[in-house]
Amino acid sequence: MADGKKILVTGGAGYIGSHACKALRAAGYVPVTYDNLSTGWRDAVRFGPLEEGDLNDRARLDQVFASHAPVAVMHFGALSDVGQSMREPGLYWHNNACGSLTLIQAMIAAGCKRMVFSSTCATYGEQDGVMLDESAVQQPINAYGASKLAIEQMLSNFRNSDGLDSAIFRYFNVAGADPEAEVGEFHRPETHLIPLILDAIIGKRDALTIFGTDYDTPDGTCIRDYVHVSDLIDAHIAGLDWLDAGKGSRVFNLGTGQGFSVMEVLTKARDVTGHEVPYNLGARRAGDCTKLVSASTRARAELGWVPRRSVMEEMIGDAWRWHKTGHYEG
């Protein structure tokens, strides 16, 4: 058991971070959310204390480390809109890369040398037809992926210089919501496919826009590998255990190995909800890859990770339940 040890959760007021806080509390930890609430939600912080602050504010980070003495950090705090990262790359280098450097330096100064890091399959870039394992070449095509790759490289550097160990998780597409609907997926503005589909169903938006129908896929739309947020967080708890056991730094992909096109997800959503999905066809969006599918054998073999809820119908069903009952505003 964790015996009430504290974990600092950057971005703990956001989608994935809030699910992590719930799981940490269930595992016996005290999750301390560190968030500037620029994209997160105060109402999502339900499982431990909230410390408001920015990743680039070193003095504030030092205060929080001194006050709480966390034994590890789960680092989710980041901007993650691929399209925005193409238009405004400076925001991503400042917030994601520079903010992470400030966080790492504050950790080392406080003697906290374990991090579970939220990375992304976007570090792999455009590698169509390849099942991506952890040894695949990393060649990001947008500032979001590039900033996450830079942080991975930072963690390697600081392991060599200061003994900072990390469990790095490269996510594929995260979907679904807490099965108990306490927390869920809600972005401002919304950019993720499943909640956009559900918004279109309930009339919150006129229609879903499908960006590109001329990709080299069976139906012309992009293909992605989807993993349930609860399964994803199970891996993070296992990553903490990995670090606690002194096994050192390691990189893990998190996906199912099965890809779904945009149109396939839309069809599944219609079947699960019983509602037609209004949609429009649009041009390709800059920075989008054709196909990203994971080979996650390492997480299964070394962490014992099993993605039990990562079935498309279940991911949509949990998201639909949350979407109807759990929003933080309105």
LODOPA-23892 format. One record per residue: residue in one letter; z, y, x of N, C-alpha, C in turn. Coordinates in steps of 0.2 Angstrom, whole numbers, plus 5000, padded with zeros to 4 digits. Each point is the difference from the previous one (the first is absolute). Layout:
REM LODOPA-23892
AZYXZYXZYX/...
END
This chain:
REM LODOPA-23892
M500049945004500050064996500050065004/A499850064997499950065004500750045001/D500549984995500650035001500050075000/G499650034995500050084999499750045006/K499749975005499750035005499450054997/K500050065003499550054998499349995003/I499550014996499350005002499750074998/L499850045004499650064999499349984997/V499950034994499349984997499650074999/T499650015005499650064999499449994995/G499950054996499649994994500349964995/G500749994999500349964995499950024993/A499850064999499950034993499349984998/G499649975004499349984998499949944997/Y499449984999499849934997500349945003/I499849995006500249945004500750015003/G500250065002500750015002500549994995/S499950024994500549994995500149934998/H499549965000500049925000500449975005/A499950035006500449985006500750014999/C500250064998500750024999500349954995/K499749984995500349954995500149945003/A499549975004500149945004500550005005/L500150065004500550005005500750004997/R500150034994500650004997500249934997/A499549964998500149944998500249955005/A499850025006500149965006500750025004/G500350054997500750015003500050065004/Y499450045001500050065004500150064996/V500150065003500050064997499450045002/P499550014995499450035002500150085000/V499950035005500150085000499350035000/T499850034995499350024999500050075004/Y499450015004499950065003499350024998/D499950064996499450014997500050084999/N499450035000499950074999499850014993/L499949954996499850004993499450044999/S499550005005499450034999499549954995/T500149945001499649954996500549954997/G500650005002500549954997500350034994/W500549964997500350024994500849995000/R500350064999500750005000500349944996/D499749994994500349954995499949935003/A499549995005499949935003500649985004/V500450055002500649995005500649974996/R500049944999500549974995500549955004/F499849995006500449945003500450025006/G500150065002500350025005500050085001/P500350035005500050075000499350035002/L499950064999499450045001500250055005/E499650015006500050055005499350045000/E500050064997499450035000499850035007/G499449995002499850035007499349985002/D499750035004499449995003500049965006/L499549965001499949965006499950045007/N499850064999499950045006500650055001/D500549994996500650045001500549965004/R500050015007500449965004500850014999/A500250064999500750024999500249964994/R499650004995500349974993500049925001/L499549985004500149925001500649995005/D500150045004500649995005500750004995/Q500050044995500650014996500049934996/V499549984997500049944996500249945004/F499749995006500249945004500850015002/A500250065002500750005001500549994994/S499750024994500449994995500149934997/H499449965001500049934997500049955005/A499850015006499949955005499749944998/P499350004998499749944997499849965006/V500049934998499949955005499249995001/A499650024996499350005000499750054996/V499350015001499650044995499549964997/M499950014994499349984997499650074998/H499450005004499750065000499350004995/F500150034994499550004996499750074999/G500450055003499850074998499350025003/A499550014996499350025003499650024994/L499550045002499550024995499549945000/S499749984995499649945000499350004996/D499850064998499450014996499450005005/V499649955000499449995005499550064999/G499950024994499550054999500350075003/Q500650014998500350075003500049995008/S500149955002500049995008499350025003/M499549984996499350025003499950084999/R500350034995499950074999500550045004/E500649985001500550045004500449955005/P499649985005500449965005500650025003/G500050075001500650035003500649984996/L500050004994500649984996500349945002/Y499549955001500249935002500349995007/W499750045004500250005007500750035001/H500150064996500650035000500649964997/N499949984993500549974997500149925002/N499549975001500149925001500149995008/A499650035004500149995007500550045003/C500050064999500550055003500749984997/G500049994994500649994996500349935003/S499649955001500349945002500250015008/L499750035004500250025006500750035000/T500150054996500750034999500549954998/L499849964995500549954998500249955005/I499549975004500149965005500550035006/Q499950065001500450035005500750014998/A500150024993500650004997500449945000/M499649944999500349945000500349985007/I499650015005500249985006500650045003/A500050074998500650045002500649974996/A500049974994500549984996500249935002/G499649965004500149945002499849954995/C499650024995499749954995499349985002/K500049935002499449985003499649944997/R500050014993499749954996499650034994/M499449995000499650034995499549954996/V500050004994499549974996499550054998/F499449995002499550054999499449984995/S499950054995499549994995499350035003/S499649955003499450025002499449984995/T499449995002499549994995499449965003/C499649974995499449975002499550055002/A500150064998499550055002499950015007/T500549985004499950005008499449965002/Y499849954996499549955002499350034999/G499950054995499450044999499549954996/E499450015002499449974996499849935004/Q500249954997499949935003499849954995/D499550014997499849964994499949935001/G500249964996499849935001500549965005/V500550045002500549975005500749994996/M500349945001500750004997500450035006/L500450054998500350045005500749975002/D500149975006500649985002500350065005/E500649995003500350055004499750015006/S499549965003499750015006499350044999/A499850014994499450034999500050075003/V499450025002499950075003500250054995/Q500450055003500250064996499550065001/Q499750024995499550055001500050044993/P500550044999500050044994499550054999/I499850014993499450044999500350074996/N500650004999500350064997500650025003/A500350064999500650035004500649964997/Y500049984994500649964998500149945005/G499549965000500049945004500150025008/A499750055002500150025007500750025001/S500350044996500750025001500549945000/K499949954996500449945000499949965006/L499449995003499949975006500350045006/A500050064999500450045006500749995000/I500349994994500749984999500249935003/E499549954998500149945003500050005008/Q499650045003499950015007500750035003/M500250054996500750035002500549955000/L500149964995500549955000499949955006/S499449985002499949965006500350045006/N499850065001500250045005500850015001/F500350014994500750015000500449945001/R499749944998500349945001500049995008/N499550015003500050005008500550045003/S500050064998500550055003500750004998/D500149994993500750004998500349944996/G499649955000500249944996500050014993/L499650044997499950004993499649954997/D500349954996499749944997499750024993/S499549974998499750024994499649944997/A500149994993499649964996499550044997/I499449995001499450044998499649964994/F500050034994499649974995499450044998/R499449975001499450034998499849974993/Y500150054995499949984993499350004999/F499849964995499450014996500150034994/N499750004995500250044994500649984996/V500550045000500649994996499950014993/A500349964995499950014993500649974997/G500050014993500549984996500650055000/A500649974997500650044999500649955000/D500650035001500649964999500049964993/P500149945000499949964994500550024995/E500650035002500550034995499850074998/A499550035003499750074998500650055001/E500449995005500450065002499750055005/V499549985004499650045004499349984999/G499550045002499349984999499650055004/E499349994999499550045004499850064996/F500150065003499850064997499950055005/H499450025001499850055005499850074997/R500150055004499850074998499650035005/P499350004999499649974995500049935001/E499849964995499949935000499349985003/T500049965005499449985004499949925000/H500549964998499949935000499749974994/L499649955001499649974995500349984994/I500549955000500349984994500350054996/P500550045003500250064995499550044998/L499550015003499450044998499749974994/I499949935000499749974995500550004994/L500749995001500450014994500150074997/D499950055004500050074998499450004995/A499449985002499450004996500149964993/I500449955000500149964994500450044995/I500550035003500550044995499850074999/G499450025003499750064998500350065004/K500449985005500350065005499450035004/R499449965001499450035003499549984995/D499450035000499449994996499749935002/A500049995006499749935003500149995007/L500049945002500049985007499350025003/T500050035006499450005004500049955005/I499449965001499949955005499650035005/F500350015006499650035006499649955003/G499450004998499549965004499849944997/T499449984998499849944997499449975004/D499950025006499549985004500249965007/Y500749985000500249975006499749935000/D500049975006499849935001500549954998/T500150004993500549954997499649974994/P500349954997499649974994499950044994/D500550054999499850054994500050075003/G499950015006499950075003500650045001/T500649984998500650045001500449975005/C500450045003500449985006500549954998/I500249965005500449945000500650015004/R500649994997500750015003500449934998/D500549995005500549954999500650044998/Y500349974994500650034997500649965001/V500550035001500749975001500550034996/H500449964996500550034996500650045004/V500250054997500550045004500649965001/S500249964996500649965001499949955005/D499549975001499849955005500050045007/L499750065000500050045006500750025002/I500450024996500750015002500449945002/D499949944997500349945003499849995007/A499450025002499850005007500450055005/H500250054997500350055004500849985001/I500349974995500649985001500049945005/A499549965000499949955005499950035007/G499750065000499950035006500650035003/L500550024996500650025002500449945003/D500049954997500349945002499749985007/W499450005001499649995006500350045006/L500050074999500350045005500749995001/D500449984995500749995001500249945004/A499549954999500149945004499750015008/G499850065001499850025007499349975002/K499649994995499449975002499450055003/G500250065000499650055003499450024995/S499650055003499550034996499449954998/R499750014994499549964998499650034994/V499449995000499550034995499849944995/F500150024993499849954995499550044995/N499549964998499650024994500349984994/L500050044995500249984993499550004995/G499749954998499549994995500049934997/T499549994996500049934997499449965003/G499550035003499449975002499549994995/Q500150034994499550004995499950074998/G499350014999499850074999499750014992/F500150064998499850014993499650075000/S499450004997499750065000500350054994/V499850065001500250054995499849984993/M499449974999499849984993500449944998/E500249955004500449954999500750024998/V500350045003500750034998499950034993/L499550044999499950034994500049954994/T499649955001500049944995500649974999/K500449985005500749975000500450054996/A500050065001500450054996499950004993/R499350004998499949994993500349944997/D499949945004500349944997500750004999/V500450035005500750005000500350054994/T499750065000500250054995499849994993/G499449975000499650004993499750064998/H499950045005499650074999499450005004/E499550034998499450025004500250065005/V499750005005500150055005499450045001/P500150074997499450045001499950025007/Y499450005003499850025007499450035000/N499950045006499450035002499849985007/L499450005001499749985007499950065004/G500350005006499950065005499849985006/A499950055005499749995006500549975005/R499849975005500549975005500550065002/R500649975002500550055003500049995007/A500050065004500150005007500649965003/G499949965005500649965002500249944998/D499649984994500149934997499649955004/C500449945001499649945003499849964994/T499549965002499749954995500449954998/K500349975005500549944998500549995005/L500649994998500649995004500449944997/V500049955004500449944997500449975006/S500649984999500549985005500049935002/A500249985006500249945002500750005002/S500549984995500750025001500449935002/T499649965004500449945002500650015004/R500050055004500650025005500650014996/A499950044995500650024996500349944996/R499549954998500349944997500349965005/A499749995005500249955005500750025004/E500050075001500650025005500650034995/L499850034995500550034996500249964994/G499649954998500149954994499850044994/W499550055001499950044994499549974995/V500250004994499549974995499950064994/P499450024999499950054995499949974993/R500649994997500149964994499750044994/R500150075000499850044994499350035001/S499649985005499450045002499449964997/V500050004993499549974996499850064996/M499350025000499850064997500350014993/E500049954995500250014994500750025000/E500449975004500750025001500150075002/M499750025005500050075003499850054995/I499549994996499850044995500550004994/G500349944998500550004995500650045001/D500349995007500650045002499850075000/A499450025002499950075000499950034993/W499749964996499950024993500750014997/R500549965001500650004997500450075002/W499950015007500350065003499650064997/H499450005000499650054998500250034993/K500149954995500250024993500750025000/T500549995004500750014999500350045006/G499750005006500550035005499850065004/H499650044998499750065004500650055001/Y500050035006500550055002499950074996/E499550014997499950064996499649994994/G500050054995499649994994500449964995/
END
